[in-house]
Amino acid sequence: MTNLKIVLICQSRYSPMYDDQLISLINKGYELVCVVGQGCQEWEGVIDELAVGDGTDPKFIVTTSHPEQSTDEVIEFAKLLSCSKASGVDVVSI
């Protein structure tokens, strides 16, 4: 089963050097991206922008940021949200 949800754990503040990694995650078909860690709100905004791109091939992804929550809390949150089909949660540190 391919997971449609991901929790992205940010180890540092956002930098454009991460754009290729983020685009790769977007292109994997995730429907939900929950971001936690350093600068998670900025990371979320960048993911939204990259998903839209120049508007010719936008990807629909629900994004959330969780600046005041622990990683475990965010993983539990992601598990509770529904996607188009049953899905586990991938957890990735960046």
PyMOL Python script that loads the backbone (N, CA, C, O; Angstrom):
from pymol import cmd

cmd.read_pdbstr("""\
ATOM      1  N   MET A   1       0.848  -1.185   0.000  1.00  0.00           N
ATOM      2  CA  MET A   1       0.000   0.000   0.000  1.00  0.00           C
ATOM      3  C   MET A   1       0.887   1.239   0.000  1.00  0.00           C
ATOM      4  O   MET A   1       1.826   1.331   0.791  1.00  0.00           O
ATOM      5  N   THR A   2       0.602   2.169  -0.860  1.00  0.00           N
ATOM      6  CA  THR A   2       1.297   3.446  -0.904  1.00  0.00           C
ATOM      7  C   THR A   2       0.648   4.396   0.080  1.00  0.00           C
ATOM      8  O   THR A   2      -0.568   4.583   0.061  1.00  0.00           O
ATOM      9  N   ASN A   3       1.450   4.991   0.934  1.00  0.00           N
ATOM     10  CA  ASN A   3       0.913   5.947   1.895  1.00  0.00           C
ATOM     11  C   ASN A   3       0.626   7.281   1.223  1.00  0.00           C
ATOM     12  O   ASN A   3       1.368   7.731   0.350  1.00  0.00           O
ATOM     13  N   LEU A   4      -0.470   7.902   1.650  1.00  0.00           N
ATOM     14  CA  LEU A   4      -0.885   9.186   1.105  1.00  0.00           C
ATOM     15  C   LEU A   4      -0.649  10.328   2.084  1.00  0.00           C
ATOM     16  O   LEU A   4      -0.938  11.485   1.778  1.00  0.00           O
ATOM     17  N   LYS A   5      -0.122  10.001   3.263  1.00  0.00           N
ATOM     18  CA  LYS A   5       0.108  10.999   4.308  1.00  0.00           C
ATOM     19  C   LYS A   5       1.584  10.988   4.691  1.00  0.00           C
ATOM     20  O   LYS A   5       2.236   9.944   4.717  1.00  0.00           O
ATOM     21  N   ILE A   6       2.088  12.186   4.986  1.00  0.00           N
ATOM     22  CA  ILE A   6       3.470  12.295   5.429  1.00  0.00           C
ATOM     23  C   ILE A   6       3.575  13.334   6.531  1.00  0.00           C
ATOM     24  O   ILE A   6       2.932  14.383   6.474  1.00  0.00           O
ATOM     25  N   VAL A   7       4.384  13.038   7.528  1.00  0.00           N
ATOM     26  CA  VAL A   7       4.771  14.010   8.533  1.00  0.00           C
ATOM     27  C   VAL A   7       6.217  14.367   8.226  1.00  0.00           C
ATOM     28  O   VAL A   7       7.098  13.508   8.227  1.00  0.00           O
ATOM     29  N   LEU A   8       6.443  15.633   7.966  1.00  0.00           N
ATOM     30  CA  LEU A   8       7.768  16.140   7.634  1.00  0.00           C
ATOM     31  C   LEU A   8       8.346  16.813   8.876  1.00  0.00           C
ATOM     32  O   LEU A   8       7.811  17.812   9.357  1.00  0.00           O
ATOM     33  N   ILE A   9       9.437  16.261   9.386  1.00  0.00           N
ATOM     34  CA  ILE A   9      10.086  16.793  10.583  1.00  0.00           C
ATOM     35  C   ILE A   9      11.237  17.681  10.130  1.00  0.00           C
ATOM     36  O   ILE A   9      12.205  17.200   9.541  1.00  0.00           O
ATOM     37  N   CYS A  10      11.131  18.970  10.403  1.00  0.00           N
ATOM     38  CA  CYS A  10      12.138  19.930   9.958  1.00  0.00           C
ATOM     39  C   CYS A  10      13.212  20.092  11.016  1.00  0.00           C
ATOM     40  O   CYS A  10      12.943  20.560  12.122  1.00  0.00           O
ATOM     41  N   GLN A  11      14.425  19.704  10.672  1.00  0.00           N
ATOM     42  CA  GLN A  11      15.568  19.789  11.582  1.00  0.00           C
ATOM     43  C   GLN A  11      16.204  21.179  11.581  1.00  0.00           C
ATOM     44  O   GLN A  11      16.938  21.528  12.505  1.00  0.00           O
ATOM     45  N   SER A  12      15.925  21.967  10.551  1.00  0.00           N
ATOM     46  CA  SER A  12      16.488  23.309  10.449  1.00  0.00           C
ATOM     47  C   SER A  12      15.479  24.205   9.738  1.00  0.00           C
ATOM     48  O   SER A  12      14.448  23.742   9.250  1.00  0.00           O
ATOM     49  N   ARG A  13      15.790  25.461   9.690  1.00  0.00           N
ATOM     50  CA  ARG A  13      14.912  26.401   9.007  1.00  0.00           C
ATOM     51  C   ARG A  13      14.957  26.132   7.504  1.00  0.00           C
ATOM     52  O   ARG A  13      15.916  25.546   7.002  1.00  0.00           O
ATOM     53  N   TYR A  14      13.918  26.562   6.789  1.00  0.00           N
ATOM     54  CA  TYR A  14      13.825  26.362   5.353  1.00  0.00           C
ATOM     55  C   TYR A  14      14.955  27.086   4.622  1.00  0.00           C
ATOM     56  O   TYR A  14      15.373  28.172   5.020  1.00  0.00           O
ATOM     57  N   SER A  15      15.432  26.475   3.564  1.00  0.00           N
ATOM     58  CA  SER A  15      16.378  27.061   2.623  1.00  0.00           C
ATOM     59  C   SER A  15      15.992  26.558   1.236  1.00  0.00           C
ATOM     60  O   SER A  15      15.555  25.415   1.099  1.00  0.00           O
ATOM     61  N   PRO A  16      16.146  27.392   0.202  1.00  0.00           N
ATOM     62  CA  PRO A  16      15.828  26.942  -1.162  1.00  0.00           C
ATOM     63  C   PRO A  16      16.593  25.693  -1.600  1.00  0.00           C
ATOM     64  O   PRO A  16      16.198  25.031  -2.560  1.00  0.00           O
ATOM     65  N   MET A  17      17.688  25.366  -0.903  1.00  0.00           N
ATOM     66  CA  MET A  17      18.431  24.156  -1.280  1.00  0.00           C
ATOM     67  C   MET A  17      17.593  22.887  -1.084  1.00  0.00           C
ATOM     68  O   MET A  17      17.948  21.829  -1.604  1.00  0.00           O
ATOM     69  N   TYR A  18      16.488  22.982  -0.339  1.00  0.00           N
ATOM     70  CA  TYR A  18      15.612  21.836  -0.112  1.00  0.00           C
ATOM     71  C   TYR A  18      14.500  21.699  -1.158  1.00  0.00           C
ATOM     72  O   TYR A  18      13.743  20.729  -1.128  1.00  0.00           O
ATOM     73  N   ASP A  19      14.399  22.649  -2.069  1.00  0.00           N
ATOM     74  CA  ASP A  19      13.286  22.652  -3.023  1.00  0.00           C
ATOM     75  C   ASP A  19      13.188  21.362  -3.827  1.00  0.00           C
ATOM     76  O   ASP A  19      12.085  20.848  -4.013  1.00  0.00           O
ATOM     77  N   ASP A  20      14.300  20.825  -4.308  1.00  0.00           N
ATOM     78  CA  ASP A  20      14.243  19.591  -5.103  1.00  0.00           C
ATOM     79  C   ASP A  20      13.683  18.436  -4.278  1.00  0.00           C
ATOM     80  O   ASP A  20      12.895  17.639  -4.787  1.00  0.00           O
ATOM     81  N   GLN A  21      14.081  18.337  -3.004  1.00  0.00           N
ATOM     82  CA  GLN A  21      13.540  17.288  -2.134  1.00  0.00           C
ATOM     83  C   GLN A  21      12.044  17.477  -1.929  1.00  0.00           C
ATOM     84  O   GLN A  21      11.280  16.513  -1.956  1.00  0.00           O
ATOM     85  N   LEU A  22      11.633  18.721  -1.725  1.00  0.00           N
ATOM     86  CA  LEU A  22      10.211  18.989  -1.510  1.00  0.00           C
ATOM     87  C   LEU A  22       9.401  18.680  -2.764  1.00  0.00           C
ATOM     88  O   LEU A  22       8.318  18.103  -2.676  1.00  0.00           O
ATOM     89  N   ILE A  23       9.912  19.054  -3.912  1.00  0.00           N
ATOM     90  CA  ILE A  23       9.214  18.762  -5.172  1.00  0.00           C
ATOM     91  C   ILE A  23       9.099  17.250  -5.361  1.00  0.00           C
ATOM     92  O   ILE A  23       8.067  16.758  -5.817  1.00  0.00           O
ATOM     93  N   SER A  24      10.133  16.528  -5.018  1.00  0.00           N
ATOM     94  CA  SER A  24      10.091  15.074  -5.108  1.00  0.00           C
ATOM     95  C   SER A  24       8.983  14.504  -4.225  1.00  0.00           C
ATOM     96  O   SER A  24       8.254  13.606  -4.646  1.00  0.00           O
ATOM     97  N   LEU A  25       8.853  15.021  -3.004  1.00  0.00           N
ATOM     98  CA  LEU A  25       7.778  14.570  -2.104  1.00  0.00           C
ATOM     99  C   LEU A  25       6.407  14.902  -2.683  1.00  0.00           C
ATOM    100  O   LEU A  25       5.493  14.079  -2.640  1.00  0.00           O
ATOM    101  N   ILE A  26       6.270  16.101  -3.219  1.00  0.00           N
ATOM    102  CA  ILE A  26       4.994  16.527  -3.817  1.00  0.00           C
ATOM    103  C   ILE A  26       4.624  15.591  -4.969  1.00  0.00           C
ATOM    104  O   ILE A  26       3.462  15.209  -5.106  1.00  0.00           O
ATOM    105  N   ASN A  27       5.586  15.229  -5.780  1.00  0.00           N
ATOM    106  CA  ASN A  27       5.328  14.393  -6.962  1.00  0.00           C
ATOM    107  C   ASN A  27       5.066  12.936  -6.620  1.00  0.00           C
ATOM    108  O   ASN A  27       4.647  12.171  -7.489  1.00  0.00           O
ATOM    109  N   LYS A  28       5.299  12.535  -5.383  1.00  0.00           N
ATOM    110  CA  LYS A  28       5.006  11.155  -4.974  1.00  0.00           C
ATOM    111  C   LYS A  28       3.507  10.925  -4.780  1.00  0.00           C
ATOM    112  O   LYS A  28       3.078   9.781  -4.637  1.00  0.00           O
ATOM    113  N   GLY A  29       2.717  11.976  -4.773  1.00  0.00           N
ATOM    114  CA  GLY A  29       1.270  11.820  -4.698  1.00  0.00           C
ATOM    115  C   GLY A  29       0.671  11.893  -3.307  1.00  0.00           C
ATOM    116  O   GLY A  29      -0.465  11.468  -3.096  1.00  0.00           O
ATOM    117  N   TYR A  30       1.420  12.426  -2.357  1.00  0.00           N
ATOM    118  CA  TYR A  30       0.845  12.592  -1.015  1.00  0.00           C
ATOM    119  C   TYR A  30      -0.366  13.515  -1.076  1.00  0.00           C
ATOM    120  O   TYR A  30      -0.372  14.502  -1.812  1.00  0.00           O
ATOM    121  N   GLU A  31      -1.386  13.186  -0.299  1.00  0.00           N
ATOM    122  CA  GLU A  31      -2.574  14.031  -0.202  1.00  0.00           C
ATOM    123  C   GLU A  31      -2.535  14.907   1.047  1.00  0.00           C
ATOM    124  O   GLU A  31      -3.236  15.915   1.123  1.00  0.00           O
ATOM    125  N   LEU A  32      -1.716  14.522   2.025  1.00  0.00           N
ATOM    126  CA  LEU A  32      -1.608  15.263   3.276  1.00  0.00           C
ATOM    127  C   LEU A  32      -0.149  15.377   3.669  1.00  0.00           C
ATOM    128  O   LEU A  32       0.566  14.377   3.739  1.00  0.00           O
ATOM    129  N   VAL A  33       0.292  16.606   3.925  1.00  0.00           N
ATOM    130  CA  VAL A  33       1.639  16.859   4.430  1.00  0.00           C
ATOM    131  C   VAL A  33       1.498  17.656   5.717  1.00  0.00           C
ATOM    132  O   VAL A  33       1.018  18.790   5.702  1.00  0.00           O
ATOM    133  N   CYS A  34       1.914  17.064   6.829  1.00  0.00           N
ATOM    134  CA  CYS A  34       1.916  17.737   8.129  1.00  0.00           C
ATOM    135  C   CYS A  34       3.371  18.074   8.454  1.00  0.00           C
ATOM    136  O   CYS A  34       4.242  17.206   8.391  1.00  0.00           O
ATOM    137  N   VAL A  35       3.628  19.321   8.799  1.00  0.00           N
ATOM    138  CA  VAL A  35       4.987  19.778   9.023  1.00  0.00           C
ATOM    139  C   VAL A  35       5.163  20.162  10.486  1.00  0.00           C
ATOM    140  O   VAL A  35       4.332  20.868  11.058  1.00  0.00           O
ATOM    141  N   VAL A  36       6.257  19.688  11.086  1.00  0.00           N
ATOM    142  CA  VAL A  36       6.556  19.967  12.484  1.00  0.00           C
ATOM    143  C   VAL A  36       8.053  20.246  12.595  1.00  0.00           C
ATOM    144  O   VAL A  36       8.842  19.726  11.807  1.00  0.00           O
ATOM    145  N   GLY A  37       8.440  21.056  13.560  1.00  0.00           N
ATOM    146  CA  GLY A  37       9.858  21.340  13.770  1.00  0.00           C
ATOM    147  C   GLY A  37      10.197  22.787  13.473  1.00  0.00           C
ATOM    148  O   GLY A  37       9.320  23.648  13.396  1.00  0.00           O
ATOM    149  N   GLN A  38      11.487  23.037  13.308  1.00  0.00           N
ATOM    150  CA  GLN A  38      11.985  24.399  13.119  1.00  0.00           C
ATOM    151  C   GLN A  38      11.387  25.059  11.884  1.00  0.00           C
ATOM    152  O   GLN A  38      11.479  24.533  10.775  1.00  0.00           O
ATOM    153  N   GLY A  39      10.776  26.209  12.095  1.00  0.00           N
ATOM    154  CA  GLY A  39      10.243  26.979  10.977  1.00  0.00           C
ATOM    155  C   GLY A  39       9.155  26.270  10.196  1.00  0.00           C
ATOM    156  O   GLY A  39       8.992  26.511   9.000  1.00  0.00           O
ATOM    157  N   CYS A  40       8.411  25.400  10.856  1.00  0.00           N
ATOM    158  CA  CYS A  40       7.439  24.561  10.137  1.00  0.00           C
ATOM    159  C   CYS A  40       6.394  25.373   9.374  1.00  0.00           C
ATOM    160  O   CYS A  40       5.902  24.918   8.342  1.00  0.00           O
ATOM    161  N   GLN A  41       6.049  26.554   9.855  1.00  0.00           N
ATOM    162  CA  GLN A  41       5.057  27.352   9.139  1.00  0.00           C
ATOM    163  C   GLN A  41       5.608  27.846   7.801  1.00  0.00           C
ATOM    164  O   GLN A  41       4.884  27.881   6.806  1.00  0.00           O
ATOM    165  N   GLU A  42       6.874  28.222   7.778  1.00  0.00           N
ATOM    166  CA  GLU A  42       7.492  28.636   6.520  1.00  0.00           C
ATOM    167  C   GLU A  42       7.609  27.447   5.570  1.00  0.00           C
ATOM    168  O   GLU A  42       7.317  27.570   4.380  1.00  0.00           O
ATOM    169  N   TRP A  43       8.037  26.293   6.094  1.00  0.00           N
ATOM    170  CA  TRP A  43       8.116  25.083   5.267  1.00  0.00           C
ATOM    171  C   TRP A  43       6.757  24.790   4.623  1.00  0.00           C
ATOM    172  O   TRP A  43       6.680  24.484   3.433  1.00  0.00           O
ATOM    173  N   GLU A  44       5.681  24.888   5.425  1.00  0.00           N
ATOM    174  CA  GLU A  44       4.339  24.623   4.895  1.00  0.00           C
ATOM    175  C   GLU A  44       4.018  25.565   3.742  1.00  0.00           C
ATOM    176  O   GLU A  44       3.521  25.126   2.705  1.00  0.00           O
ATOM    177  N   GLY A  45       4.296  26.854   3.913  1.00  0.00           N
ATOM    178  CA  GLY A  45       4.037  27.834   2.857  1.00  0.00           C
ATOM    179  C   GLY A  45       4.800  27.525   1.578  1.00  0.00           C
ATOM    180  O   GLY A  45       4.256  27.654   0.482  1.00  0.00           O
ATOM    181  N   VAL A  46       6.048  27.120   1.711  1.00  0.00           N
ATOM    182  CA  VAL A  46       6.863  26.782   0.548  1.00  0.00           C
ATOM    183  C   VAL A  46       6.295  25.552  -0.160  1.00  0.00           C
ATOM    184  O   VAL A  46       6.232  25.514  -1.388  1.00  0.00           O
ATOM    185  N   ILE A  47       5.883  24.552   0.611  1.00  0.00           N
ATOM    186  CA  ILE A  47       5.281  23.354   0.002  1.00  0.00           C
ATOM    187  C   ILE A  47       4.036  23.738  -0.788  1.00  0.00           C
ATOM    188  O   ILE A  47       3.828  23.245  -1.898  1.00  0.00           O
ATOM    189  N   ASP A  48       3.207  24.614  -0.225  1.00  0.00           N
ATOM    190  CA  ASP A  48       2.020  25.087  -0.951  1.00  0.00           C
ATOM    191  C   ASP A  48       2.411  25.751  -2.264  1.00  0.00           C
ATOM    192  O   ASP A  48       1.817  25.479  -3.307  1.00  0.00           O
ATOM    193  N   GLU A  49       3.417  26.628  -2.207  1.00  0.00           N
ATOM    194  CA  GLU A  49       3.855  27.331  -3.413  1.00  0.00           C
ATOM    195  C   GLU A  49       4.416  26.367  -4.457  1.00  0.00           C
ATOM    196  O   GLU A  49       4.115  26.486  -5.645  1.00  0.00           O
ATOM    197  N   LEU A  50       5.222  25.423  -4.014  1.00  0.00           N
ATOM    198  CA  LEU A  50       5.805  24.458  -4.949  1.00  0.00           C
ATOM    199  C   LEU A  50       4.735  23.548  -5.558  1.00  0.00           C
ATOM    200  O   LEU A  50       4.841  23.156  -6.721  1.00  0.00           O
ATOM    201  N   ALA A  51       3.708  23.214  -4.776  1.00  0.00           N
ATOM    202  CA  ALA A  51       2.633  22.358  -5.292  1.00  0.00           C
ATOM    203  C   ALA A  51       1.853  23.068  -6.399  1.00  0.00           C
ATOM    204  O   ALA A  51       1.402  22.428  -7.349  1.00  0.00           O
ATOM    205  N   VAL A  52       1.698  24.363  -6.281  1.00  0.00           N
ATOM    206  CA  VAL A  52       0.992  25.141  -7.306  1.00  0.00           C
ATOM    207  C   VAL A  52       1.912  25.395  -8.502  1.00  0.00           C
ATOM    208  O   VAL A  52       1.468  25.392  -9.650  1.00  0.00           O
ATOM    209  N   GLY A  53       3.196  25.614  -8.219  1.00  0.00           N
ATOM    210  CA  GLY A  53       4.153  25.878  -9.295  1.00  0.00           C
ATOM    211  C   GLY A  53       3.769  27.099 -10.096  1.00  0.00           C
ATOM    212  O   GLY A  53       3.347  28.110  -9.534  1.00  0.00           O
ATOM    213  N   ASP A  54       3.912  27.012 -11.403  1.00  0.00           N
ATOM    214  CA  ASP A  54       3.537  28.144 -12.262  1.00  0.00           C
ATOM    215  C   ASP A  54       2.061  28.086 -12.662  1.00  0.00           C
ATOM    216  O   ASP A  54       1.595  28.901 -13.458  1.00  0.00           O
ATOM    217  N   GLY A  55       1.342  27.130 -12.111  1.00  0.00           N
ATOM    218  CA  GLY A  55      -0.094  27.029 -12.363  1.00  0.00           C
ATOM    219  C   GLY A  55      -0.466  26.130 -13.523  1.00  0.00           C
ATOM    220  O   GLY A  55      -1.652  25.883 -13.743  1.00  0.00           O
ATOM    221  N   THR A  56       0.498  25.634 -14.268  1.00  0.00           N
ATOM    222  CA  THR A  56       0.174  24.794 -15.423  1.00  0.00           C
ATOM    223  C   THR A  56      -0.133  23.353 -15.028  1.00  0.00           C
ATOM    224  O   THR A  56      -0.860  22.657 -15.736  1.00  0.00           O
ATOM    225  N   ASP A  57       0.416  22.902 -13.901  1.00  0.00           N
ATOM    226  CA  ASP A  57       0.181  21.531 -13.441  1.00  0.00           C
ATOM    227  C   ASP A  57       0.147  21.485 -11.906  1.00  0.00           C
ATOM    228  O   ASP A  57       0.968  20.811 -11.282  1.00  0.00           O
ATOM    229  N   PRO A  58      -0.809  22.207 -11.305  1.00  0.00           N
ATOM    230  CA  PRO A  58      -0.837  22.263  -9.843  1.00  0.00           C
ATOM    231  C   PRO A  58      -1.214  20.917  -9.229  1.00  0.00           C
ATOM    232  O   PRO A  58      -1.985  20.149  -9.804  1.00  0.00           O
ATOM    233  N   LYS A  59      -0.660  20.651  -8.064  1.00  0.00           N
ATOM    234  CA  LYS A  59      -0.976  19.439  -7.310  1.00  0.00           C
ATOM    235  C   LYS A  59      -1.839  19.842  -6.114  1.00  0.00           C
ATOM    236  O   LYS A  59      -1.545  20.826  -5.436  1.00  0.00           O
ATOM    237  N   PHE A  60      -2.896  19.084  -5.862  1.00  0.00           N
ATOM    238  CA  PHE A  60      -3.736  19.365  -4.700  1.00  0.00           C
ATOM    239  C   PHE A  60      -3.194  18.582  -3.511  1.00  0.00           C
ATOM    240  O   PHE A  60      -3.196  17.351  -3.509  1.00  0.00           O
ATOM    241  N   ILE A  61      -2.738  19.301  -2.518  1.00  0.00           N
ATOM    242  CA  ILE A  61      -2.205  18.696  -1.303  1.00  0.00           C
ATOM    243  C   ILE A  61      -2.697  19.504  -0.121  1.00  0.00           C
ATOM    244  O   ILE A  61      -2.606  20.732  -0.126  1.00  0.00           O
ATOM    245  N   VAL A  62      -3.213  18.834   0.887  1.00  0.00           N
ATOM    246  CA  VAL A  62      -3.559  19.503   2.139  1.00  0.00           C
ATOM    247  C   VAL A  62      -2.286  19.591   2.969  1.00  0.00           C
ATOM    248  O   VAL A  62      -1.613  18.585   3.195  1.00  0.00           O
ATOM    249  N   THR A  63      -1.959  20.798   3.421  1.00  0.00           N
ATOM    250  CA  THR A  63      -0.787  20.984   4.261  1.00  0.00           C
ATOM    251  C   THR A  63      -1.198  21.577   5.601  1.00  0.00           C
ATOM    252  O   THR A  63      -2.134  22.373   5.684  1.00  0.00           O
ATOM    253  N   THR A  64      -0.484  21.176   6.648  1.00  0.00           N
ATOM    254  CA  THR A  64      -0.694  21.748   7.973  1.00  0.00           C
ATOM    255  C   THR A  64       0.666  21.933   8.629  1.00  0.00           C
ATOM    256  O   THR A  64       1.605  21.185   8.357  1.00  0.00           O
ATOM    257  N   SER A  65       0.763  22.939   9.501  1.00  0.00           N
ATOM    258  CA  SER A  65       1.990  23.117  10.278  1.00  0.00           C
ATOM    259  C   SER A  65       1.625  23.091  11.751  1.00  0.00           C
ATOM    260  O   SER A  65       0.526  23.480  12.147  1.00  0.00           O
ATOM    261  N   HIS A  66       2.562  22.628  12.545  1.00  0.00           N
ATOM    262  CA  HIS A  66       2.299  22.366  13.967  1.00  0.00           C
ATOM    263  C   HIS A  66       3.450  22.870  14.838  1.00  0.00           C
ATOM    264  O   HIS A  66       4.220  22.075  15.378  1.00  0.00           O
ATOM    265  N   PRO A  67       3.565  24.200  14.973  1.00  0.00           N
ATOM    266  CA  PRO A  67       4.704  24.763  15.702  1.00  0.00           C
ATOM    267  C   PRO A  67       4.712  24.472  17.197  1.00  0.00           C
ATOM    268  O   PRO A  67       5.777  24.493  17.814  1.00  0.00           O
ATOM    269  N   GLU A  68       3.590  24.211  17.778  1.00  0.00           N
ATOM    270  CA  GLU A  68       3.519  24.014  19.231  1.00  0.00           C
ATOM    271  C   GLU A  68       3.263  22.559  19.622  1.00  0.00           C
ATOM    272  O   GLU A  68       2.924  22.284  20.773  1.00  0.00           O
ATOM    273  N   GLN A  69       3.420  21.633  18.688  1.00  0.00           N
ATOM    274  CA  GLN A  69       3.124  20.235  18.979  1.00  0.00           C
ATOM    275  C   GLN A  69       4.363  19.360  18.832  1.00  0.00           C
ATOM    276  O   GLN A  69       5.311  19.698  18.123  1.00  0.00           O
ATOM    277  N   SER A  70       4.324  18.232  19.522  1.00  0.00           N
ATOM    278  CA  SER A  70       5.415  17.266  19.410  1.00  0.00           C
ATOM    279  C   SER A  70       5.235  16.447  18.135  1.00  0.00           C
ATOM    280  O   SER A  70       4.153  16.409  17.549  1.00  0.00           O
ATOM    281  N   THR A  71       6.304  15.803  17.724  1.00  0.00           N
ATOM    282  CA  THR A  71       6.236  14.928  16.555  1.00  0.00           C
ATOM    283  C   THR A  71       5.197  13.835  16.752  1.00  0.00           C
ATOM    284  O   THR A  71       4.432  13.538  15.834  1.00  0.00           O
ATOM    285  N   ASP A  72       5.159  13.235  17.934  1.00  0.00           N
ATOM    286  CA  ASP A  72       4.182  12.172  18.205  1.00  0.00           C
ATOM    287  C   ASP A  72       2.754  12.681  18.073  1.00  0.00           C
ATOM    288  O   ASP A  72       1.894  11.983  17.536  1.00  0.00           O
ATOM    289  N   GLU A  73       2.495  13.896  18.560  1.00  0.00           N
ATOM    290  CA  GLU A  73       1.150  14.469  18.436  1.00  0.00           C
ATOM    291  C   GLU A  73       0.775  14.674  16.972  1.00  0.00           C
ATOM    292  O   GLU A  73      -0.366  14.425  16.581  1.00  0.00           O
ATOM    293  N   VAL A  74       1.722  15.122  16.170  1.00  0.00           N
ATOM    294  CA  VAL A  74       1.451  15.377  14.754  1.00  0.00           C
ATOM    295  C   VAL A  74       1.222  14.067  14.006  1.00  0.00           C
ATOM    296  O   VAL A  74       0.365  14.000  13.125  1.00  0.00           O
ATOM    297  N   ILE A  75       1.967  13.045  14.344  1.00  0.00           N
ATOM    298  CA  ILE A  75       1.753  11.738  13.716  1.00  0.00           C
ATOM    299  C   ILE A  75       0.351  11.227  14.040  1.00  0.00           C
ATOM    300  O   ILE A  75      -0.337  10.711  13.160  1.00  0.00           O
ATOM    301  N   GLU A  76      -0.070  11.364  15.276  1.00  0.00           N
ATOM    302  CA  GLU A  76      -1.425  10.940  15.659  1.00  0.00           C
ATOM    303  C   GLU A  76      -2.482  11.752  14.916  1.00  0.00           C
ATOM    304  O   GLU A  76      -3.491  11.202  14.476  1.00  0.00           O
ATOM    305  N   PHE A  77      -2.254  13.060  14.775  1.00  0.00           N
ATOM    306  CA  PHE A  77      -3.157  13.929  14.022  1.00  0.00           C
ATOM    307  C   PHE A  77      -3.285  13.426  12.584  1.00  0.00           C
ATOM    308  O   PHE A  77      -4.391  13.304  12.056  1.00  0.00           O
ATOM    309  N   ALA A  78      -2.150  13.138  11.961  1.00  0.00           N
ATOM    310  CA  ALA A  78      -2.166  12.670  10.564  1.00  0.00           C
ATOM    311  C   ALA A  78      -2.928  11.352  10.437  1.00  0.00           C
ATOM    312  O   ALA A  78      -3.663  11.150   9.471  1.00  0.00           O
ATOM    313  N   LYS A  79      -2.759  10.471  11.393  1.00  0.00           N
ATOM    314  CA  LYS A  79      -3.461   9.182  11.350  1.00  0.00           C
ATOM    315  C   LYS A  79      -4.974   9.368  11.361  1.00  0.00           C
ATOM    316  O   LYS A  79      -5.700   8.572  10.765  1.00  0.00           O
ATOM    317  N   LEU A  80      -5.453  10.405  12.029  1.00  0.00           N
ATOM    318  CA  LEU A  80      -6.893  10.625  12.171  1.00  0.00           C
ATOM    319  C   LEU A  80      -7.554  11.212  10.923  1.00  0.00           C
ATOM    320  O   LEU A  80      -8.756  11.042  10.722  1.00  0.00           O
ATOM    321  N   LEU A  81      -6.785  11.894  10.092  1.00  0.00           N
ATOM    322  CA  LEU A  81      -7.373  12.530   8.910  1.00  0.00           C
ATOM    323  C   LEU A  81      -7.591  11.515   7.797  1.00  0.00           C
ATOM    324  O   LEU A  81      -6.801  10.590   7.608  1.00  0.00           O
ATOM    325  N   SER A  82      -8.672  11.711   7.073  1.00  0.00           N
ATOM    326  CA  SER A  82      -9.030  10.803   5.977  1.00  0.00           C
ATOM    327  C   SER A  82      -8.410  11.260   4.666  1.00  0.00           C
ATOM    328  O   SER A  82      -8.240  12.455   4.423  1.00  0.00           O
ATOM    329  N   CYS A  83      -8.084  10.309   3.845  1.00  0.00           N
ATOM    330  CA  CYS A  83      -7.625  10.560   2.476  1.00  0.00           C
ATOM    331  C   CYS A  83      -8.568   9.819   1.533  1.00  0.00           C
ATOM    332  O   CYS A  83      -9.581   9.263   1.958  1.00  0.00           O
ATOM    333  N   SER A  84      -8.223   9.819   0.260  1.00  0.00           N
ATOM    334  CA  SER A  84      -9.092   9.172  -0.730  1.00  0.00           C
ATOM    335  C   SER A  84      -9.205   7.686  -0.530  1.00  0.00           C
ATOM    336  O   SER A  84     -10.161   7.068  -0.998  1.00  0.00           O
ATOM    337  N   LYS A  85      -8.224   7.085   0.172  1.00  0.00           N
ATOM    338  CA  LYS A  85      -8.283   5.658   0.523  1.00  0.00           C
ATOM    339  C   LYS A  85      -7.501   5.469   1.807  1.00  0.00           C
ATOM    340  O   LYS A  85      -6.773   6.365   2.234  1.00  0.00           O
ATOM    341  N   ALA A  86      -7.649   4.311   2.422  1.00  0.00           N
ATOM    342  CA  ALA A  86      -6.942   4.022   3.664  1.00  0.00           C
ATOM    343  C   ALA A  86      -5.442   4.215   3.462  1.00  0.00           C
ATOM    344  O   ALA A  86      -4.886   3.838   2.431  1.00  0.00           O
ATOM    345  N   SER A  87      -4.800   4.809   4.464  1.00  0.00           N
ATOM    346  CA  SER A  87      -3.392   5.125   4.303  1.00  0.00           C
ATOM    347  C   SER A  87      -2.691   5.155   5.640  1.00  0.00           C
ATOM    348  O   SER A  87      -3.253   5.592   6.645  1.00  0.00           O
ATOM    349  N   GLY A  88      -1.458   4.687   5.641  1.00  0.00           N
ATOM    350  CA  GLY A  88      -0.586   4.882   6.772  1.00  0.00           C
ATOM    351  C   GLY A  88       0.057   6.245   6.667  1.00  0.00           C
ATOM    352  O   GLY A  88      -0.314   7.066   5.828  1.00  0.00           O
ATOM    353  N   VAL A  89       1.034   6.473   7.537  1.00  0.00           N
ATOM    354  CA  VAL A  89       1.724   7.765   7.572  1.00  0.00           C
ATOM    355  C   VAL A  89       3.225   7.539   7.417  1.00  0.00           C
ATOM    356  O   VAL A  89       3.828   6.793   8.187  1.00  0.00           O
ATOM    357  N   ASP A  90       3.821   8.182   6.425  1.00  0.00           N
ATOM    358  CA  ASP A  90       5.272   8.181   6.304  1.00  0.00           C
ATOM    359  C   ASP A  90       5.803   9.299   7.188  1.00  0.00           C
ATOM    360  O   ASP A  90       5.167  10.346   7.311  1.00  0.00           O
ATOM    361  N   VAL A  91       6.952   9.090   7.801  1.00  0.00           N
ATOM    362  CA  VAL A  91       7.594  10.113   8.616  1.00  0.00           C
ATOM    363  C   VAL A  91       8.983  10.337   8.041  1.00  0.00           C
ATOM    364  O   VAL A  91       9.779   9.405   7.931  1.00  0.00           O
ATOM    365  N   VAL A  92       9.265  11.582   7.677  1.00  0.00           N
ATOM    366  CA  VAL A  92      10.531  11.923   7.032  1.00  0.00           C
ATOM    367  C   VAL A  92      11.149  13.131   7.723  1.00  0.00           C
ATOM    368  O   VAL A  92      10.471  14.128   7.972  1.00  0.00           O
ATOM    369  N   SER A  93      12.425  13.038   8.029  1.00  0.00           N
ATOM    370  CA  SER A  93      13.181  14.169   8.574  1.00  0.00           C
ATOM    371  C   SER A  93      13.912  14.866   7.435  1.00  0.00           C
ATOM    372  O   SER A  93      14.437  14.229   6.521  1.00  0.00           O
ATOM    373  N   ILE A  94      13.929  16.185   7.517  1.00  0.00           N
ATOM    374  CA  ILE A  94      14.613  16.957   6.486  1.00  0.00           C
ATOM    375  C   ILE A  94      15.441  18.032   7.154  1.00  0.00           C
ATOM    376  O   ILE A  94      16.109  18.809   6.472  1.00  0.00           O
TER     377      ILE A  94
END
""", "prot")
cmd.dss("prot")
cmd.show_as("cartoon", "prot")
cmd.util.cbc("prot")
cmd.orient("prot")
